[in-house]
Amino acid sequence: MILGFLGSGKMASALVNGIIRSGAAKPSEVLVSDVHAATADKLSKATGANIAATNSALAHGADAIVLCVKPNDALDALGEVGPALHGKLIVSIVAGLDAKSLESAAGNGARVIRVMPNTPALVGQGAAAYALGSSATEQDAEIVEKILRGVGLAVRVKESLLDAVTGLSGSGPAYVFTVIEALADGGVLMGLPRDLALKLAAQTVAGAALMVRETGEHPAVLRDQVTSPGGTTIAGLEELESGGLRSALISAVRAATERSRQLR
């Protein structure tokens, strides 16, 4: 199967690198294109993927197309190559465009699966959710799982939940980056050198996340295990509660989810 990536930006690069690194596809089985030739050329040189001179050439040469363009360009891009999409699978990572709109733009019985990835896919630690369009098959779902597992976690959801996925894991890395930055700033305030504080903050967040994943314990249980009566951790937690950290993060997910809904 030839996988075509229509658009060769950061997320496309993460996916291409991931599927090749994981063995899900060989470089010769990947075709890339971009309106900026230099961007496609850079991805091709980094991965060994083949370059399609135009979007139309990519659509004709690929068995499945991963749509990785900006939301404002997506429907036009599909319309441009529509005749070549007959019966093909389209995997869209475009935010805000529902499967029905994508199917209508592609026409010709094209099958659509929507995916919401996130930027940690760039380091093989992505968290992605996908939803099947009206005519997508279980075989199509297996193809998407294979692509996404090359760069991290993949879960299948109803399309109606993709906005919430956007608000949580799609936008979530930005929230966590802010937490890491703030923790590092706290370390600097208390006398740690900036580079050391940032290193400790990033590793602390990574280690805590891994504990949640690997132990299967609820975060509250793990938190209680390191919160001694009258100790340093409970003093810090009191400040987080009074500062509204928990409420702020919940509100961030809500706001991003609502914004995702508005993009339609």
PLY file of the C-alpha trace (Angstrom):
ply
format ascii 1.0
element vertex 264
property float x
property float y
property float z
element edge 263
property int vertex1
property int vertex2
end_header
0.00 0.00 0.00
1.24 3.48 -0.90
0.50 6.14 1.73
0.32 9.69 0.42
0.80 12.68 2.72
-0.88 15.75 1.30
1.04 18.39 3.21
4.52 17.88 4.68
4.58 20.09 7.77
5.51 19.19 11.35
2.69 16.75 12.07
3.05 15.05 8.69
6.78 14.77 9.34
6.11 13.19 12.75
3.75 10.63 11.23
6.05 9.79 8.32
9.05 9.41 10.60
7.01 7.32 13.01
5.59 4.84 10.53
8.97 4.33 8.88
10.81 4.02 12.20
8.26 1.50 13.50
8.32 -0.54 10.31
4.67 0.16 9.57
5.75 1.29 6.09
8.93 1.36 4.04
10.20 4.68 2.68
9.35 3.47 -0.83
5.72 3.07 0.29
5.37 6.72 1.33
4.62 9.60 -1.02
4.69 13.25 0.09
3.71 16.59 -1.41
3.44 20.20 -0.29
2.64 23.54 -1.86
6.11 24.56 -0.69
8.46 22.27 -2.60
11.29 22.81 -0.13
9.14 21.44 2.71
8.40 18.20 0.87
12.04 17.95 -0.20
13.20 18.29 3.41
10.88 15.49 4.55
11.93 13.28 1.67
15.62 13.72 2.45
15.06 12.99 6.13
13.03 9.81 5.60
13.65 8.50 2.10
10.00 9.02 1.15
9.19 9.75 -2.47
8.01 13.18 -3.60
4.94 13.83 -5.73
5.31 16.90 -7.92
1.70 17.97 -7.35
-1.23 17.14 -5.10
-2.93 15.57 -8.09
0.06 13.32 -8.74
0.02 12.28 -5.09
-3.69 11.48 -5.16
-3.27 9.35 -8.27
-0.21 7.54 -6.92
-1.38 6.77 -3.38
-3.80 4.11 -2.15
-4.62 6.14 0.98
-4.16 9.88 1.52
-3.33 11.54 4.84
-4.66 15.10 4.71
-2.23 17.34 6.61
-3.05 20.85 5.38
-4.43 23.93 7.13
-8.21 23.92 7.83
-8.86 26.78 5.41
-7.14 24.88 2.59
-8.47 21.37 3.22
-11.74 21.36 1.29
-10.20 23.11 -1.69
-7.33 20.62 -1.70
-9.76 17.70 -1.76
-11.86 19.32 -4.46
-8.76 19.88 -6.58
-7.86 16.17 -6.62
-11.41 14.81 -6.31
-11.42 12.67 -9.48
-8.41 10.72 -8.21
-10.00 9.90 -4.84
-12.59 7.41 -6.06
-12.88 4.59 -3.52
-9.80 5.69 -1.60
-9.24 6.19 2.11
-8.69 9.75 3.32
-7.21 10.19 6.79
-7.75 13.77 7.92
-5.80 15.38 10.76
-7.46 18.73 10.00
-9.09 20.29 13.07
-12.70 21.44 12.89
-13.78 19.73 9.67
-16.26 16.93 10.22
-16.33 13.71 8.24
-19.49 14.70 6.36
-17.85 17.87 5.00
-14.72 15.97 4.03
-16.73 13.24 2.30
-18.71 15.82 0.38
-15.56 17.64 -0.77
-13.81 14.43 -1.79
-16.83 12.89 -3.53
-16.57 9.72 -5.62
-17.20 7.35 -2.72
-14.04 8.29 -0.85
-13.86 6.88 2.68
-12.92 9.24 5.52
-11.39 8.76 8.94
-10.77 11.80 11.13
-7.77 11.87 13.45
-6.81 14.26 16.23
-3.08 13.80 16.97
-0.84 15.95 19.16
2.69 17.31 18.91
4.46 14.77 21.18
4.11 12.51 18.14
7.29 14.31 17.07
9.16 12.30 19.73
7.13 9.10 19.41
4.94 9.87 22.42
1.77 11.12 20.79
-1.79 10.68 22.04
-4.24 10.43 19.14
-7.90 9.61 18.74
-9.67 8.72 15.52
-13.26 8.39 14.33
-14.67 6.61 11.29
-16.73 8.39 8.68
-19.95 6.95 7.28
-18.35 4.56 4.79
-14.99 3.78 6.41
-14.34 0.09 7.08
-12.69 -1.94 9.83
-9.79 -2.52 7.46
-9.45 1.26 7.15
-9.41 1.52 10.94
-6.56 -1.01 11.07
-4.54 1.11 8.65
-5.02 4.20 10.80
-4.13 2.30 13.98
-0.92 1.14 12.31
0.02 4.70 11.36
-0.77 6.21 14.76
0.83 3.48 16.85
4.09 4.32 15.13
4.09 7.64 17.01
2.37 6.80 20.31
-1.09 5.96 21.66
-4.10 5.50 19.38
-7.71 5.24 20.58
-10.96 4.97 18.64
-13.85 7.25 19.61
-17.17 8.51 18.27
-16.75 11.56 16.06
-18.80 13.62 18.52
-15.99 13.21 21.05
-13.19 14.54 18.85
-13.74 18.12 20.00
-13.20 17.02 23.60
-10.10 15.10 22.51
-8.88 18.34 20.91
-9.44 20.22 24.15
-7.66 17.59 26.25
-4.83 15.91 24.36
-4.72 18.06 21.23
-4.16 21.28 23.17
-2.94 19.56 26.32
0.80 19.66 25.58
0.66 23.47 25.72
-0.88 23.27 29.20
1.85 20.88 30.35
4.61 23.04 28.83
3.24 25.91 30.90
3.28 23.76 34.05
6.89 22.73 33.37
7.90 26.34 32.81
6.18 27.44 36.03
7.81 24.64 38.06
11.19 25.64 36.69
10.52 29.28 37.54
9.72 28.19 41.09
13.05 26.39 41.27
14.86 29.49 40.03
13.02 31.59 42.61
14.35 29.28 45.29
17.92 29.50 44.03
18.35 26.74 41.42
20.23 27.52 38.19
17.81 27.92 35.26
19.08 24.95 33.21
19.03 22.62 36.21
15.55 23.76 37.29
14.16 23.15 33.80
15.79 19.73 33.56
14.38 18.68 36.94
10.92 20.06 36.14
10.69 18.27 32.78
11.90 14.95 34.21
9.53 15.24 37.16
6.53 15.68 34.86
7.70 12.87 32.55
8.31 10.52 35.47
4.96 11.27 37.11
3.13 10.67 33.83
4.93 7.36 33.35
3.95 6.26 36.86
0.27 6.87 36.06
0.58 4.88 32.83
2.68 2.02 34.17
1.03 1.45 37.56
-2.58 1.88 36.46
-3.24 3.67 39.73
-5.49 6.72 39.94
-3.41 9.91 40.13
-4.99 10.73 43.48
-3.69 7.45 44.93
-0.17 8.15 43.69
-0.38 11.70 45.05
-1.44 10.47 48.48
1.50 8.07 48.56
3.95 10.98 48.57
1.93 13.35 50.76
3.07 12.93 54.35
1.12 14.51 57.23
2.50 17.96 57.93
5.12 17.58 55.21
6.43 19.63 52.31
4.14 18.15 49.64
0.88 18.94 51.44
2.11 22.49 51.97
2.69 22.82 48.24
-0.65 21.21 47.40
-2.43 23.70 49.66
-0.99 26.51 47.55
-2.05 24.82 44.30
-5.61 24.46 45.59
-5.79 28.06 46.78
-4.40 29.19 43.41
-7.08 27.25 41.54
-4.75 25.04 39.47
-7.24 22.20 39.21
-10.10 24.51 38.24
-7.90 26.34 35.71
-6.90 23.13 33.92
-10.50 21.90 33.79
-11.57 25.26 32.39
-8.76 25.14 29.81
-10.03 21.82 28.45
-13.58 23.18 28.34
-12.56 26.39 26.56
-10.45 24.57 23.96
-13.24 22.05 23.34
-15.78 24.82 22.80
-13.39 26.63 20.47
-12.94 23.44 18.44
-16.72 23.23 18.04
-16.80 26.83 16.83
-14.35 26.06 14.03
-16.97 24.06 12.14
0 1
1 2
2 3
3 4
4 5
5 6
6 7
7 8
8 9
9 10
10 11
11 12
12 13
13 14
14 15
15 16
16 17
17 18
18 19
19 20
20 21
21 22
22 23
23 24
24 25
25 26
26 27
27 28
28 29
29 30
30 31
31 32
32 33
33 34
34 35
35 36
36 37
37 38
38 39
39 40
40 41
41 42
42 43
43 44
44 45
45 46
46 47
47 48
48 49
49 50
50 51
51 52
52 53
53 54
54 55
55 56
56 57
57 58
58 59
59 60
60 61
61 62
62 63
63 64
64 65
65 66
66 67
67 68
68 69
69 70
70 71
71 72
72 73
73 74
74 75
75 76
76 77
77 78
78 79
79 80
80 81
81 82
82 83
83 84
84 85
85 86
86 87
87 88
88 89
89 90
90 91
91 92
92 93
93 94
94 95
95 96
96 97
97 98
98 99
99 100
100 101
101 102
102 103
103 104
104 105
105 106
106 107
107 108
108 109
109 110
110 111
111 112
112 113
113 114
114 115
115 116
116 117
117 118
118 119
119 120
120 121
121 122
122 123
123 124
124 125
125 126
126 127
127 128
128 129
129 130
130 131
131 132
132 133
133 134
134 135
135 136
136 137
137 138
138 139
139 140
140 141
141 142
142 143
143 144
144 145
145 146
146 147
147 148
148 149
149 150
150 151
151 152
152 153
153 154
154 155
155 156
156 157
157 158
158 159
159 160
160 161
161 162
162 163
163 164
164 165
165 166
166 167
167 168
168 169
169 170
170 171
171 172
172 173
173 174
174 175
175 176
176 177
177 178
178 179
179 180
180 181
181 182
182 183
183 184
184 185
185 186
186 187
187 188
188 189
189 190
190 191
191 192
192 193
193 194
194 195
195 196
196 197
197 198
198 199
199 200
200 201
201 202
202 203
203 204
204 205
205 206
206 207
207 208
208 209
209 210
210 211
211 212
212 213
213 214
214 215
215 216
216 217
217 218
218 219
219 220
220 221
221 222
222 223
223 224
224 225
225 226
226 227
227 228
228 229
229 230
230 231
231 232
232 233
233 234
234 235
235 236
236 237
237 238
238 239
239 240
240 241
241 242
242 243
243 244
244 245
245 246
246 247
247 248
248 249
249 250
250 251
251 252
252 253
253 254
254 255
255 256
256 257
257 258
258 259
259 260
260 261
261 262
262 263
